[in-house]
Amino acid sequence: MSTADKKVRILCVEDDPQMRTFLLAQLKARGFQVQAVRDGAQAIDLAAIFQPQLVLLDLSLPSLDGLTFLRRLREWSGEPVIV
């Protein structure tokens, strides 16, 4: 198992570019494997591939809002979500 496989995988769903960049930098600096997207539609696609162990979710998103994303995510994943 590689080091990347051992890191906790976090998906950050945030439409504000400054906040998204800040969260990405802070989490990576602390050793997490992080992917970040700006809207719920991108988040659903990436969550299926990336299989995050934690999701940081903004509720007011373009394209697909955070609550709709969460409902769709819950159809197949029970991983924790922080709103």
C-alpha positions in Angstrom: 0.0 0.0 0.0 1.5 3.4 -1.0 1.6 6.4 1.2 -1.2 8.1 -0.9 -3.4 5.1 -0.2 -3.0 5.6 3.6 -3.9 9.2 3.6 -7.5 10.2 4.5 -9.3 11.2 1.3 -11.3 14.5 1.6 -13.6 16.0 -1.0 -14.0 19.7 -0.6 -17.1 21.1 -2.4 -16.9 24.9 -2.3 -17.8 27.5 -5.0 -15.8 30.4 -3.5 -12.4 30.2 -5.2 -10.5 31.8 -2.3 -12.1 29.5 0.3 -11.5 26.5 -1.8 -7.8 27.3 -2.4 -7.4 28.0 1.4 -9.0 24.7 2.4 -7.1 22.7 -0.2 -3.7 24.2 0.9 -4.4 23.8 4.6 -5.6 20.2 4.3 -2.8 19.1 2.0 -0.3 20.7 4.4 -1.6 18.5 7.2 -1.2 15.3 5.1 -4.7 14.7 3.8 -5.4 13.6 0.2 -7.7 16.3 -1.0 -9.8 16.9 -4.2 -11.8 20.1 -4.6 -14.6 21.1 -6.9 -16.8 24.2 -7.3 -20.3 22.7 -7.8 -22.5 19.8 -6.9 -22.6 18.2 -10.3 -18.8 18.0 -10.4 -18.8 16.7 -6.8 -21.1 13.8 -7.6 -18.9 12.6 -10.5 -15.7 13.0 -8.5 -17.1 11.4 -5.3 -17.9 8.2 -7.3 -14.3 8.1 -8.6 -12.3 9.5 -5.6 -14.4 7.7 -2.9 -13.8 10.3 -0.2 -13.8 9.3 3.5 -15.0 12.8 4.4 -16.8 15.6 2.5 -16.6 19.3 3.3 -19.8 20.7 1.7 -21.0 24.3 1.0 -24.8 24.3 0.6 -25.2 27.2 -1.8 -23.6 25.9 -5.0 -24.1 26.6 -8.7 -25.5 23.9 -11.0 -26.5 21.4 -8.2 -27.1 22.7 -4.7 -25.5 21.1 -1.6 -28.6 19.5 -0.3 -29.3 17.8 -3.6 -25.7 16.6 -3.8 -26.0 15.2 -0.3 -29.3 13.4 -1.1 -27.6 11.8 -4.2 -24.4 11.0 -2.2 -26.5 9.3 0.5 -28.0 6.9 -2.1 -24.6 5.0 -2.1 -22.3 6.5 0.6 -22.6 6.8 4.3 -19.3 8.7 4.7 -19.3 11.7 7.0 -20.2 15.1 5.6 -19.4 18.5 7.3 -21.6 21.3 6.1 
